Amino acid sequence: MWLYASHARRLVDRRLEEGFVRRVTTVYVGTVVLYASAVLLSLVDYRLGLAVCVGLTLIYLLPPKPPVYVRKSA
C-alpha cells in the first residue's frame, strides 16, 4: 500500500521531503524482506523465524521519526 501511495506522490503529502519518503519506503520494503526471511527461517527452525518476527514487532513499537517537510524559501 505504501508503494502505491508514495509512487508519484499519489496519496502522500507533497510537502514532504523526497529523502524522508525514500527512507520510509526503504524501511517498509526492508521490513517485508525481513518478514519473508523469517518465513524461510521458520522452515529450518521455528524459533529463528519467531525471533525475527518478535524483533520486528519490537522495532515497530519504537516512536516514529517525525516527518520532514520541504522548507519554503524566504
PDB file of N, CA, C, O and CB in Angstrom:
ATOM      1  N   MET A   1       0.823  -1.185   0.000  1.00  0.00           N
ATOM      2  CA  MET A   1       0.000   0.000   0.000  1.00  0.00           C
ATOM      3  C   MET A   1       0.875   1.260   0.000  1.00  0.00           C
ATOM      4  O   MET A   1       0.578   2.238  -0.686  1.00  0.00           O
ATOM      5  CB  MET A   1      -0.940  -0.008   1.208  1.00  0.00           C
ATOM      6  N   TRP A   2       1.952   1.215   0.780  1.00  0.00           N
ATOM      7  CA  TRP A   2       2.821   2.392   0.826  1.00  0.00           C
ATOM      8  C   TRP A   2       3.435   2.671  -0.543  1.00  0.00           C
ATOM      9  O   TRP A   2       3.528   3.826  -0.960  1.00  0.00           O
ATOM     10  CB  TRP A   2       3.928   2.200   1.872  1.00  0.00           C
ATOM     11  N   LEU A   3       3.855   1.618  -1.240  1.00  0.00           N
ATOM     12  CA  LEU A   3       4.456   1.827  -2.555  1.00  0.00           C
ATOM     13  C   LEU A   3       3.459   2.477  -3.506  1.00  0.00           C
ATOM     14  O   LEU A   3       3.828   3.359  -4.283  1.00  0.00           O
ATOM     15  CB  LEU A   3       4.955   0.497  -3.137  1.00  0.00           C
ATOM     16  N   TYR A   4       2.208   2.054  -3.454  1.00  0.00           N
ATOM     17  CA  TYR A   4       1.190   2.668  -4.297  1.00  0.00           C
ATOM     18  C   TYR A   4       0.971   4.122  -3.887  1.00  0.00           C
ATOM     19  O   TYR A   4       0.907   5.009  -4.738  1.00  0.00           O
ATOM     20  CB  TYR A   4      -0.130   1.881  -4.213  1.00  0.00           C
ATOM     21  N   ALA A   5       0.857   4.361  -2.588  1.00  0.00           N
ATOM     22  CA  ALA A   5       0.562   5.713  -2.102  1.00  0.00           C
ATOM     23  C   ALA A   5       1.707   6.683  -2.376  1.00  0.00           C
ATOM     24  O   ALA A   5       1.476   7.850  -2.694  1.00  0.00           O
ATOM     25  CB  ALA A   5       0.265   5.679  -0.608  1.00  0.00           C
ATOM     26  N   SER A   6       2.940   6.200  -2.252  1.00  0.00           N
ATOM     27  CA  SER A   6       4.078   7.109  -2.397  1.00  0.00           C
ATOM     28  C   SER A   6       4.549   7.261  -3.844  1.00  0.00           C
ATOM     29  O   SER A   6       5.264   8.214  -4.155  1.00  0.00           O
ATOM     30  CB  SER A   6       5.224   6.623  -1.547  1.00  0.00           C
ATOM     31  N   HIS A   7       4.168   6.350  -4.730  1.00  0.00           N
ATOM     32  CA  HIS A   7       4.594   6.449  -6.124  1.00  0.00           C
ATOM     33  C   HIS A   7       3.992   7.713  -6.754  1.00  0.00           C
ATOM     34  O   HIS A   7       2.775   7.897  -6.777  1.00  0.00           O
ATOM     35  CB  HIS A   7       4.170   5.176  -6.924  1.00  0.00           C
ATOM     36  N   ALA A   8       4.855   8.553  -7.248  1.00  0.00           N
ATOM     37  CA  ALA A   8       4.459   9.827  -7.872  1.00  0.00           C
ATOM     38  C   ALA A   8       3.613  10.671  -6.931  1.00  0.00           C
ATOM     39  O   ALA A   8       2.803  11.488  -7.368  1.00  0.00           O
ATOM     40  CB  ALA A   8       3.687   9.570  -9.168  1.00  0.00           C
ATOM     41  N   ARG A   9       3.813  10.461  -5.627  1.00  0.00           N
ATOM     42  CA  ARG A   9       3.118  11.246  -4.591  1.00  0.00           C
ATOM     43  C   ARG A   9       1.594  11.180  -4.733  1.00  0.00           C
ATOM     44  O   ARG A   9       0.904  12.182  -4.546  1.00  0.00           O
ATOM     45  CB  ARG A   9       3.572  12.704  -4.649  1.00  0.00           C
ATOM     46  N   ARG A  10       1.079  10.001  -5.062  1.00  0.00           N
ATOM     47  CA  ARG A  10      -0.367   9.850  -5.250  1.00  0.00           C
ATOM     48  C   ARG A  10      -1.150  10.251  -4.010  1.00  0.00           C
ATOM     49  O   ARG A  10      -2.065  11.072  -4.079  1.00  0.00           O
ATOM     50  CB  ARG A  10      -0.701   8.418  -5.620  1.00  0.00           C
ATOM     51  N   LEU A  11      -0.782   9.664  -2.875  1.00  0.00           N
ATOM     52  CA  LEU A  11      -1.546   9.880  -1.650  1.00  0.00           C
ATOM     53  C   LEU A  11      -0.679  10.418  -0.514  1.00  0.00           C
ATOM     54  O   LEU A  11      -1.095  10.410   0.644  1.00  0.00           O
ATOM     55  CB  LEU A  11      -2.207   8.589  -1.219  1.00  0.00           C
ATOM     56  N   VAL A  12       0.510  10.880  -0.842  1.00  0.00           N
ATOM     57  CA  VAL A  12       1.449  11.371   0.163  1.00  0.00           C
ATOM     58  C   VAL A  12       1.508  12.892   0.074  1.00  0.00           C
ATOM     59  O   VAL A  12       1.464  13.466  -1.014  1.00  0.00           O
ATOM     60  CB  VAL A  12       2.867  10.743  -0.033  1.00  0.00           C
ATOM     61  N   ASP A  13       1.607  13.523   1.213  1.00  0.00           N
ATOM     62  CA  ASP A  13       1.700  14.985   1.269  1.00  0.00           C
ATOM     63  C   ASP A  13       2.868  15.455   0.401  1.00  0.00           C
ATOM     64  O   ASP A  13       4.005  15.032   0.610  1.00  0.00           O
ATOM     65  CB  ASP A  13       1.875  15.476   2.740  1.00  0.00           C
ATOM     66  N   ARG A  14       2.600  16.299  -0.539  1.00  0.00           N
ATOM     67  CA  ARG A  14       3.631  16.777  -1.472  1.00  0.00           C
ATOM     68  C   ARG A  14       4.673  17.674  -0.795  1.00  0.00           C
ATOM     69  O   ARG A  14       5.730  17.939  -1.368  1.00  0.00           O
ATOM     70  CB  ARG A  14       2.976  17.536  -2.617  1.00  0.00           C
ATOM     71  N   ARG A  15       4.380  18.133   0.404  1.00  0.00           N
ATOM     72  CA  ARG A  15       5.338  18.979   1.120  1.00  0.00           C
ATOM     73  C   ARG A  15       6.438  18.173   1.797  1.00  0.00           C
ATOM     74  O   ARG A  15       7.427  18.750   2.249  1.00  0.00           O
ATOM     75  CB  ARG A  15       4.617  19.814   2.152  1.00  0.00           C
ATOM     76  N   LEU A  16       6.290  16.840   1.878  1.00  0.00           N
ATOM     77  CA  LEU A  16       7.323  16.010   2.495  1.00  0.00           C
ATOM     78  C   LEU A  16       8.570  15.990   1.626  1.00  0.00           C
ATOM     79  O   LEU A  16       8.487  15.963   0.398  1.00  0.00           O
ATOM     80  CB  LEU A  16       6.809  14.579   2.724  1.00  0.00           C
ATOM     81  N   GLU A  17       9.731  16.005   2.280  1.00  0.00           N
ATOM     82  CA  GLU A  17      10.990  15.937   1.544  1.00  0.00           C
ATOM     83  C   GLU A  17      11.122  14.581   0.863  1.00  0.00           C
ATOM     84  O   GLU A  17      10.685  13.562   1.397  1.00  0.00           O
ATOM     85  CB  GLU A  17      12.189  16.188   2.484  1.00  0.00           C
ATOM     86  N   GLU A  18      11.719  14.579  -0.301  1.00  0.00           N
ATOM     87  CA  GLU A  18      11.903  13.348  -1.065  1.00  0.00           C
ATOM     88  C   GLU A  18      12.752  12.339  -0.286  1.00  0.00           C
ATOM     89  O   GLU A  18      12.488  11.137  -0.324  1.00  0.00           O
ATOM     90  CB  GLU A  18      12.558  13.656  -2.422  1.00  0.00           C
ATOM     91  N   GLY A  19      13.763  12.829   0.414  1.00  0.00           N
ATOM     92  CA  GLY A  19      14.619  11.940   1.206  1.00  0.00           C
ATOM     93  C   GLY A  19      13.855  11.235   2.315  1.00  0.00           C
ATOM     94  O   GLY A  19      14.105  10.063   2.595  1.00  0.00           O
ATOM     95  N   PHE A  20      12.928  11.939   2.947  1.00  0.00           N
ATOM     96  CA  PHE A  20      12.113  11.338   4.005  1.00  0.00           C
ATOM     97  C   PHE A  20      11.232  10.234   3.430  1.00  0.00           C
ATOM     98  O   PHE A  20      11.133   9.153   4.010  1.00  0.00           O
ATOM     99  CB  PHE A  20      11.245  12.409   4.701  1.00  0.00           C
ATOM    100  N   VAL A  21      10.594  10.499   2.296  1.00  0.00           N
ATOM    101  CA  VAL A  21       9.733   9.497   1.660  1.00  0.00           C
ATOM    102  C   VAL A  21      10.571   8.289   1.248  1.00  0.00           C
ATOM    103  O   VAL A  21      10.123   7.150   1.386  1.00  0.00           O
ATOM    104  CB  VAL A  21       8.997  10.098   0.424  1.00  0.00           C
ATOM    105  N   ARG A  22      11.771   8.523   0.749  1.00  0.00           N
ATOM    106  CA  ARG A  22      12.658   7.432   0.347  1.00  0.00           C
ATOM    107  C   ARG A  22      13.061   6.577   1.553  1.00  0.00           C
ATOM    108  O   ARG A  22      13.102   5.350   1.461  1.00  0.00           O
ATOM    109  CB  ARG A  22      13.910   7.993  -0.347  1.00  0.00           C
ATOM    110  N   ARG A  23      13.361   7.233   2.692  1.00  0.00           N
ATOM    111  CA  ARG A  23      13.730   6.481   3.900  1.00  0.00           C
ATOM    112  C   ARG A  23      12.577   5.623   4.399  1.00  0.00           C
ATOM    113  O   ARG A  23      12.776   4.467   4.772  1.00  0.00           O
ATOM    114  CB  ARG A  23      14.177   7.438   5.006  1.00  0.00           C
ATOM    115  N   VAL A  24      11.374   6.185   4.407  1.00  0.00           N
ATOM    116  CA  VAL A  24      10.208   5.418   4.846  1.00  0.00           C
ATOM    117  C   VAL A  24       9.985   4.233   3.915  1.00  0.00           C
ATOM    118  O   VAL A  24       9.677   3.132   4.373  1.00  0.00           O
ATOM    119  CB  VAL A  24       8.947   6.314   4.893  1.00  0.00           C
ATOM    120  N   THR A  25      10.138   4.451   2.614  1.00  0.00           N
ATOM    121  CA  THR A  25       9.977   3.368   1.650  1.00  0.00           C
ATOM    122  C   THR A  25      11.010   2.281   1.891  1.00  0.00           C
ATOM    123  O   THR A  25      10.681   1.095   1.844  1.00  0.00           O
ATOM    124  CB  THR A  25      10.090   3.897   0.218  1.00  0.00           C
ATOM    125  N   THR A  26      12.249   2.665   2.147  1.00  0.00           N
ATOM    126  CA  THR A  26      13.312   1.693   2.423  1.00  0.00           C
ATOM    127  C   THR A  26      12.993   0.871   3.665  1.00  0.00           C
ATOM    128  O   THR A  26      13.199  -0.343   3.677  1.00  0.00           O
ATOM    129  CB  THR A  26      14.658   2.405   2.598  1.00  0.00           C
ATOM    130  N   VAL A  27      12.497   1.522   4.701  1.00  0.00           N
ATOM    131  CA  VAL A  27      12.149   0.809   5.934  1.00  0.00           C
ATOM    132  C   VAL A  27      11.033  -0.189   5.671  1.00  0.00           C
ATOM    133  O   VAL A  27      11.116  -1.333   6.118  1.00  0.00           O
ATOM    134  CB  VAL A  27      11.728   1.798   7.039  1.00  0.00           C
ATOM    135  N   TYR A  28       9.994   0.216   4.957  1.00  0.00           N
ATOM    136  CA  TYR A  28       8.871  -0.681   4.699  1.00  0.00           C
ATOM    137  C   TYR A  28       9.276  -1.858   3.817  1.00  0.00           C
ATOM    138  O   TYR A  28       8.891  -2.995   4.091  1.00  0.00           O
ATOM    139  CB  TYR A  28       7.729   0.086   4.048  1.00  0.00           C
ATOM    140  N   VAL A  29      10.039  -1.601   2.772  1.00  0.00           N
ATOM    141  CA  VAL A  29      10.481  -2.687   1.898  1.00  0.00           C
ATOM    142  C   VAL A  29      11.428  -3.615   2.663  1.00  0.00           C
ATOM    143  O   VAL A  29      11.345  -4.836   2.530  1.00  0.00           O
ATOM    144  CB  VAL A  29      11.177  -2.121   0.627  1.00  0.00           C
ATOM    145  N   GLY A  30      12.314  -3.045   3.451  1.00  0.00           N
ATOM    146  CA  GLY A  30      13.222  -3.861   4.258  1.00  0.00           C
ATOM    147  C   GLY A  30      12.484  -4.743   5.246  1.00  0.00           C
ATOM    148  O   GLY A  30      12.877  -5.885   5.484  1.00  0.00           O
ATOM    149  N   THR A  31      11.417  -4.214   5.820  1.00  0.00           N
ATOM    150  CA  THR A  31      10.625  -4.994   6.766  1.00  0.00           C
ATOM    151  C   THR A  31       9.962  -6.177   6.071  1.00  0.00           C
ATOM    152  O   THR A  31       9.932  -7.280   6.618  1.00  0.00           O
ATOM    153  CB  THR A  31       9.565  -4.112   7.435  1.00  0.00           C
ATOM    154  N   VAL A  32       9.433  -5.958   4.874  1.00  0.00           N
ATOM    155  CA  VAL A  32       8.813  -7.053   4.126  1.00  0.00           C
ATOM    156  C   VAL A  32       9.848  -8.139   3.825  1.00  0.00           C
ATOM    157  O   VAL A  32       9.555  -9.331   3.921  1.00  0.00           O
ATOM    158  CB  VAL A  32       8.182  -6.527   2.812  1.00  0.00           C
ATOM    159  N   VAL A  33      11.055  -7.716   3.460  1.00  0.00           N
ATOM    160  CA  VAL A  33      12.124  -8.680   3.178  1.00  0.00           C
ATOM    161  C   VAL A  33      12.466  -9.465   4.443  1.00  0.00           C
ATOM    162  O   VAL A  33      12.664 -10.679   4.382  1.00  0.00           O
ATOM    163  CB  VAL A  33      13.385  -7.959   2.632  1.00  0.00           C
ATOM    164  N   LEU A  34      12.537  -8.789   5.579  1.00  0.00           N
ATOM    165  CA  LEU A  34      12.853  -9.483   6.826  1.00  0.00           C
ATOM    166  C   LEU A  34      11.741 -10.437   7.246  1.00  0.00           C
ATOM    167  O   LEU A  34      12.027 -11.523   7.748  1.00  0.00           O
ATOM    168  CB  LEU A  34      13.111  -8.476   7.932  1.00  0.00           C
ATOM    169  N   TYR A  35      10.487 -10.059   7.054  1.00  0.00           N
ATOM    170  CA  TYR A  35       9.393 -10.985   7.356  1.00  0.00           C
ATOM    171  C   TYR A  35       9.444 -12.202   6.433  1.00  0.00           C
ATOM    172  O   TYR A  35       9.186 -13.322   6.874  1.00  0.00           O
ATOM    173  CB  TYR A  35       8.032 -10.274   7.223  1.00  0.00           C
ATOM    174  N   ALA A  36       9.769 -11.996   5.171  1.00  0.00           N
ATOM    175  CA  ALA A  36       9.902 -13.125   4.242  1.00  0.00           C
ATOM    176  C   ALA A  36      11.047 -14.041   4.665  1.00  0.00           C
ATOM    177  O   ALA A  36      10.935 -15.264   4.581  1.00  0.00           O
ATOM    178  CB  ALA A  36      10.133 -12.617   2.803  1.00  0.00           C
ATOM    179  N   SER A  37      12.142 -13.448   5.118  1.00  0.00           N
ATOM    180  CA  SER A  37      13.255 -14.274   5.599  1.00  0.00           C
ATOM    181  C   SER A  37      12.862 -15.018   6.875  1.00  0.00           C
ATOM    182  O   SER A  37      13.346 -16.125   7.115  1.00  0.00           O
ATOM    183  CB  SER A  37      14.504 -13.403   5.855  1.00  0.00           C
ATOM    184  N   ALA A  38      11.995 -14.428   7.689  1.00  0.00           N
ATOM    185  CA  ALA A  38      11.518 -15.120   8.895  1.00  0.00           C
ATOM    186  C   ALA A  38      10.718 -16.355   8.511  1.00  0.00           C
ATOM    187  O   ALA A  38      10.813 -17.391   9.170  1.00  0.00           O
ATOM    188  CB  ALA A  38      10.657 -14.176   9.767  1.00  0.00           C
ATOM    189  N   VAL A  39       9.934 -16.250   7.449  1.00  0.00           N
ATOM    190  CA  VAL A  39       9.178 -17.420   6.987  1.00  0.00           C
ATOM    191  C   VAL A  39      10.141 -18.517   6.542  1.00  0.00           C
ATOM    192  O   VAL A  39       9.953 -19.687   6.876  1.00  0.00           O
ATOM    193  CB  VAL A  39       8.222 -17.036   5.825  1.00  0.00           C
ATOM    194  N   LEU A  40      11.164 -18.138   5.794  1.00  0.00           N
ATOM    195  CA  LEU A  40      12.136 -19.135   5.339  1.00  0.00           C
ATOM    196  C   LEU A  40      12.925 -19.714   6.512  1.00  0.00           C
ATOM    197  O   LEU A  40      13.194 -20.915   6.544  1.00  0.00           O
ATOM    198  CB  LEU A  40      13.096 -18.515   4.316  1.00  0.00           C
ATOM    199  N   LEU A  41      13.292 -18.881   7.463  1.00  0.00           N
ATOM    200  CA  LEU A  41      13.999 -19.371   8.645  1.00  0.00           C
ATOM    201  C   LEU A  41      13.137 -20.319   9.465  1.00  0.00           C
ATOM    202  O   LEU A  41      13.648 -21.265  10.064  1.00  0.00           O
ATOM    203  CB  LEU A  41      14.449 -18.205   9.511  1.00  0.00           C
ATOM    204  N   SER A  42      11.847 -20.074   9.494  1.00  0.00           N
ATOM    205  CA  SER A  42      10.972 -20.944  10.276  1.00  0.00           C
ATOM    206  C   SER A  42      10.896 -22.348   9.677  1.00  0.00           C
ATOM    207  O   SER A  42      10.534 -23.295  10.375  1.00  0.00           O
ATOM    208  CB  SER A  42       9.573 -20.339  10.366  1.00  0.00           C
ATOM    209  N   LEU A  43      11.230 -22.494   8.404  1.00  0.00           N
ATOM    210  CA  LEU A  43      11.300 -23.825   7.805  1.00  0.00           C
ATOM    211  C   LEU A  43      12.487 -24.616   8.351  1.00  0.00           C
ATOM    212  O   LEU A  43      12.448 -25.844   8.413  1.00  0.00           O
ATOM    213  CB  LEU A  43      11.398 -23.718   6.281  1.00  0.00           C
ATOM    214  N   VAL A  44      13.546 -23.898   8.748  1.00  0.00           N
ATOM    215  CA  VAL A  44      14.717 -24.531   9.337  1.00  0.00           C
ATOM    216  C   VAL A  44      14.486 -24.771  10.827  1.00  0.00           C
ATOM    217  O   VAL A  44      14.650 -25.886  11.322  1.00  0.00           O
ATOM    218  CB  VAL A  44      15.974 -23.664   9.115  1.00  0.00           C
ATOM    219  N   ASP A  45      14.107 -23.719  11.524  1.00  0.00           N
ATOM    220  CA  ASP A  45      13.819 -23.811  12.956  1.00  0.00           C
ATOM    221  C   ASP A  45      12.811 -22.724  13.306  1.00  0.00           C
ATOM    222  O   ASP A  45      13.057 -21.538  13.084  1.00  0.00           O
ATOM    223  CB  ASP A  45      15.126 -23.668  13.817  1.00  0.00           C
ATOM    224  N   TYR A  46      11.694 -23.132  13.847  1.00  0.00           N
ATOM    225  CA  TYR A  46      10.608 -22.180  14.102  1.00  0.00           C
ATOM    226  C   TYR A  46      11.026 -21.072  15.056  1.00  0.00           C
ATOM    227  O   TYR A  46      10.504 -19.960  14.987  1.00  0.00           O
ATOM    228  CB  TYR A  46       9.400 -22.904  14.664  1.00  0.00           C
ATOM    229  N   ARG A  47      11.974 -21.375  15.955  1.00  0.00           N
ATOM    230  CA  ARG A  47      12.402 -20.360  16.924  1.00  0.00           C
ATOM    231  C   ARG A  47      13.137 -19.204  16.251  1.00  0.00           C
ATOM    232  O   ARG A  47      13.028 -18.061  16.693  1.00  0.00           O
ATOM    233  CB  ARG A  47      13.299 -20.990  17.985  1.00  0.00           C
ATOM    234  N   LEU A  48      13.877 -19.490  15.194  1.00  0.00           N
ATOM    235  CA  LEU A  48      14.571 -18.425  14.464  1.00  0.00           C
ATOM    236  C   LEU A  48      13.567 -17.491  13.783  1.00  0.00           C
ATOM    237  O   LEU A  48      13.685 -16.269  13.867  1.00  0.00           O
ATOM    238  CB  LEU A  48      15.533 -19.026  13.417  1.00  0.00           C
ATOM    239  N   GLY A  49      12.592 -18.075  13.117  1.00  0.00           N
ATOM    240  CA  GLY A  49      11.565 -17.264  12.472  1.00  0.00           C
ATOM    241  C   GLY A  49      10.775 -16.444  13.476  1.00  0.00           C
ATOM    242  O   GLY A  49      10.462 -15.278  13.234  1.00  0.00           O
ATOM    243  N   LEU A  50      10.456 -17.061  14.603  1.00  0.00           N
ATOM    244  CA  LEU A  50       9.723 -16.362  15.648  1.00  0.00           C
ATOM    245  C   LEU A  50      10.554 -15.219  16.233  1.00  0.00           C
ATOM    246  O   LEU A  50      10.019 -14.152  16.534  1.00  0.00           O
ATOM    247  CB  LEU A  50       9.315 -17.339  16.752  1.00  0.00           C
ATOM    248  N   ALA A  51      11.843 -15.438  16.391  1.00  0.00           N
ATOM    249  CA  ALA A  51      12.718 -14.392  16.936  1.00  0.00           C
ATOM    250  C   ALA A  51      12.763 -13.184  16.001  1.00  0.00           C
ATOM    251  O   ALA A  51      12.729 -12.042  16.460  1.00  0.00           O
ATOM    252  CB  ALA A  51      14.145 -14.943  17.162  1.00  0.00           C
ATOM    253  N   VAL A  52      12.838 -13.431  14.702  1.00  0.00           N
ATOM    254  CA  VAL A  52      12.859 -12.322  13.741  1.00  0.00           C
ATOM    255  C   VAL A  52      11.539 -11.565  13.789  1.00  0.00           C
ATOM    256  O   VAL A  52      11.532 -10.334  13.784  1.00  0.00           O
ATOM    257  CB  VAL A  52      13.129 -12.840  12.307  1.00  0.00           C
ATOM    258  N   CYS A  53      10.430 -12.281  13.836  1.00  0.00           N
ATOM    259  CA  CYS A  53       9.115 -11.626  13.894  1.00  0.00           C
ATOM    260  C   CYS A  53       8.945 -10.808  15.164  1.00  0.00           C
ATOM    261  O   CYS A  53       8.435  -9.689  15.118  1.00  0.00           O
ATOM    262  CB  CYS A  53       8.002 -12.664  13.801  1.00  0.00           C
ATOM    263  N   VAL A  54       9.368 -11.355  16.298  1.00  0.00           N
ATOM    264  CA  VAL A  54       9.259 -10.620  17.555  1.00  0.00           C
ATOM    265  C   VAL A  54      10.158  -9.391  17.520  1.00  0.00           C
ATOM    266  O   VAL A  54       9.764  -8.320  17.980  1.00  0.00           O
ATOM    267  CB  VAL A  54       9.628 -11.524  18.752  1.00  0.00           C
ATOM    268  N   GLY A  55      11.361  -9.539  16.977  1.00  0.00           N
ATOM    269  CA  GLY A  55      12.267  -8.395  16.868  1.00  0.00           C
ATOM    270  C   GLY A  55      11.690  -7.283  16.015  1.00  0.00           C
ATOM    271  O   GLY A  55      11.791  -6.108  16.369  1.00  0.00           O
ATOM    272  N   LEU A  56      11.086  -7.645  14.899  1.00  0.00           N
ATOM    273  CA  LEU A  56      10.473  -6.635  14.033  1.00  0.00           C
ATOM    274  C   LEU A  56       9.294  -5.960  14.721  1.00  0.00           C
ATOM    275  O   LEU A  56       9.099  -4.752  14.585  1.00  0.00           O
ATOM    276  CB  LEU A  56      10.016  -7.269  12.715  1.00  0.00           C
ATOM    277  N   THR A  57       8.517  -6.729  15.453  1.00  0.00           N
ATOM    278  CA  THR A  57       7.391  -6.148  16.185  1.00  0.00           C
ATOM    279  C   THR A  57       7.889  -5.165  17.235  1.00  0.00           C
ATOM    280  O   THR A  57       7.298  -4.100  17.415  1.00  0.00           O
ATOM    281  CB  THR A  57       6.547  -7.250  16.846  1.00  0.00           C
ATOM    282  N   LEU A  58       8.961  -5.509  17.924  1.00  0.00           N
ATOM    283  CA  LEU A  58       9.514  -4.599  18.930  1.00  0.00           C
ATOM    284  C   LEU A  58      10.053  -3.322  18.289  1.00  0.00           C
ATOM    285  O   LEU A  58       9.940  -2.241  18.867  1.00  0.00           O
ATOM    286  CB  LEU A  58      10.626  -5.295  19.723  1.00  0.00           C
ATOM    287  N   ILE A  59      10.634  -3.441  17.107  1.00  0.00           N
ATOM    288  CA  ILE A  59      11.120  -2.250  16.413  1.00  0.00           C
ATOM    289  C   ILE A  59       9.963  -1.318  16.069  1.00  0.00           C
ATOM    290  O   ILE A  59      10.094  -0.098  16.171  1.00  0.00           O
ATOM    291  CB  ILE A  59      11.883  -2.642  15.139  1.00  0.00           C
ATOM    292  N   TYR A  60       8.825  -1.896  15.659  1.00  0.00           N
ATOM    293  CA  TYR A  60       7.666  -1.072  15.307  1.00  0.00           C
ATOM    294  C   TYR A  60       7.029  -0.424  16.531  1.00  0.00           C
ATOM    295  O   TYR A  60       6.219   0.491  16.384  1.00  0.00           O
ATOM    296  CB  TYR A  60       6.631  -1.912  14.577  1.00  0.00           C
ATOM    297  N   LEU A  61       7.371  -0.872  17.726  1.00  0.00           N
ATOM    298  CA  LEU A  61       6.852  -0.237  18.933  1.00  0.00           C
ATOM    299  C   LEU A  61       7.598   1.054  19.270  1.00  0.00           C
ATOM    300  O   LEU A  61       7.121   1.858  20.072  1.00  0.00           O
ATOM    301  CB  LEU A  61       6.938  -1.202  20.103  1.00  0.00           C
ATOM    302  N   LEU A  62       8.762   1.252  18.661  1.00  0.00           N
ATOM    303  CA  LEU A  62       9.516   2.487  18.890  1.00  0.00           C
ATOM    304  C   LEU A  62       8.743   3.668  18.298  1.00  0.00           C
ATOM    305  O   LEU A  62       8.021   3.510  17.314  1.00  0.00           O
ATOM    306  CB  LEU A  62      10.946   2.392  18.264  1.00  0.00           C
ATOM    307  N   PRO A  63       8.897   4.846  18.899  1.00  0.00           N
ATOM    308  CA  PRO A  63       8.192   6.009  18.340  1.00  0.00           C
ATOM    309  C   PRO A  63       8.714   6.333  16.937  1.00  0.00           C
ATOM    310  O   PRO A  63       9.916   6.246  16.689  1.00  0.00           O
ATOM    311  CB  PRO A  63       8.355   7.240  19.269  1.00  0.00           C
ATOM    312  N   PRO A  64       7.823   6.704  16.026  1.00  0.00           N
ATOM    313  CA  PRO A  64       8.264   7.007  14.657  1.00  0.00           C
ATOM    314  C   PRO A  64       9.034   8.313  14.587  1.00  0.00           C
ATOM    315  O   PRO A  64       8.882   9.197  15.431  1.00  0.00           O
ATOM    316  CB  PRO A  64       7.068   7.069  13.718  1.00  0.00           C
ATOM    317  N   LYS A  65       9.856   8.408  13.566  1.00  0.00           N
ATOM    318  CA  LYS A  65      10.580   9.659  13.331  1.00  0.00           C
ATOM    319  C   LYS A  65       9.584  10.704  12.840  1.00  0.00           C
ATOM    320  O   LYS A  65       8.668  10.377  12.084  1.00  0.00           O
ATOM    321  CB  LYS A  65      11.744   9.460  12.295  1.00  0.00           C
ATOM    322  N   PRO A  66       9.750  11.950  13.257  1.00  0.00           N
ATOM    323  CA  PRO A  66       8.824  12.992  12.787  1.00  0.00           C
ATOM    324  C   PRO A  66       9.021  13.244  11.299  1.00  0.00           C
ATOM    325  O   PRO A  66      10.135  13.114  10.790  1.00  0.00           O
ATOM    326  CB  PRO A  66       9.026  14.305  13.580  1.00  0.00           C
ATOM    327  N   PRO A  67       7.950  13.601  10.598  1.00  0.00           N
ATOM    328  CA  PRO A  67       8.092  13.876   9.165  1.00  0.00           C
ATOM    329  C   PRO A  67       8.936  15.120   8.910  1.00  0.00           C
ATOM    330  O   PRO A  67       8.959  16.050   9.717  1.00  0.00           O
ATOM    331  CB  PRO A  67       6.716  14.043   8.520  1.00  0.00           C
ATOM    332  N   VAL A  68       9.625  15.118   7.780  1.00  0.00           N
ATOM    333  CA  VAL A  68      10.474  16.238   7.393  1.00  0.00           C
ATOM    334  C   VAL A  68       9.827  16.902   6.178  1.00  0.00           C
ATOM    335  O   VAL A  68       9.601  16.262   5.151  1.00  0.00           O
ATOM    336  CB  VAL A  68      11.949  15.768   7.080  1.00  0.00           C
ATOM    337  N   TYR A  69       9.541  18.163   6.312  1.00  0.00           N
ATOM    338  CA  TYR A  69       8.878  18.908   5.236  1.00  0.00           C
ATOM    339  C   TYR A  69       9.873  19.780   4.493  1.00  0.00           C
ATOM    340  O   TYR A  69      10.900  20.180   5.042  1.00  0.00           O
ATOM    341  CB  TYR A  69       7.739  19.770   5.797  1.00  0.00           C
ATOM    342  N   VAL A  70       9.563  20.069   3.250  1.00  0.00           N
ATOM    343  CA  VAL A  70      10.378  20.955   2.433  1.00  0.00           C
ATOM    344  C   VAL A  70      10.287  22.362   3.010  1.00  0.00           C
ATOM    345  O   VAL A  70       9.202  22.851   3.326  1.00  0.00           O
ATOM    346  CB  VAL A  70       9.923  20.929   0.941  1.00  0.00           C
ATOM    347  N   ARG A  71      11.424  22.991   3.141  1.00  0.00           N
ATOM    348  CA  ARG A  71      11.436  24.371   3.659  1.00  0.00           C
ATOM    349  C   ARG A  71      11.093  25.331   2.553  1.00  0.00           C
ATOM    350  O   ARG A  71      11.584  25.218   1.430  1.00  0.00           O
ATOM    351  CB  ARG A  71      12.808  24.730   4.267  1.00  0.00           C
ATOM    352  N   LYS A  72      10.245  26.278   2.886  1.00  0.00           N
ATOM    353  CA  LYS A  72       9.924  27.300   1.906  1.00  0.00           C
ATOM    354  C   LYS A  72      11.037  28.316   1.846  1.00  0.00           C
ATOM    355  O   LYS A  72      11.559  28.734   2.880  1.00  0.00           O
ATOM    356  CB  LYS A  72       8.595  27.978   2.235  1.00  0.00           C
ATOM    357  N   SER A  73      11.403  28.714   0.656  1.00  0.00           N
ATOM    358  CA  SER A  73      12.465  29.718   0.524  1.00  0.00           C
ATOM    359  C   SER A  73      11.901  31.104   0.848  1.00  0.00           C
ATOM    360  O   SER A  73      10.777  31.446   0.480  1.00  0.00           O
ATOM    361  CB  SER A  73      13.078  29.696  -0.914  1.00  0.00           C
ATOM    362  N   ALA A  74      12.703  31.865   1.533  1.00  0.00           N
ATOM    363  CA  ALA A  74      12.248  33.170   2.020  1.00  0.00           C
ATOM    364  C   ALA A  74      12.206  34.223   0.979  1.00  0.00           C
ATOM    365  O   ALA A  74      11.840  35.362   1.268  1.00  0.00           O
ATOM    366  CB  ALA A  74      13.101  33.630   3.107  1.00  0.00           C
TER     367      ALA A  74
END
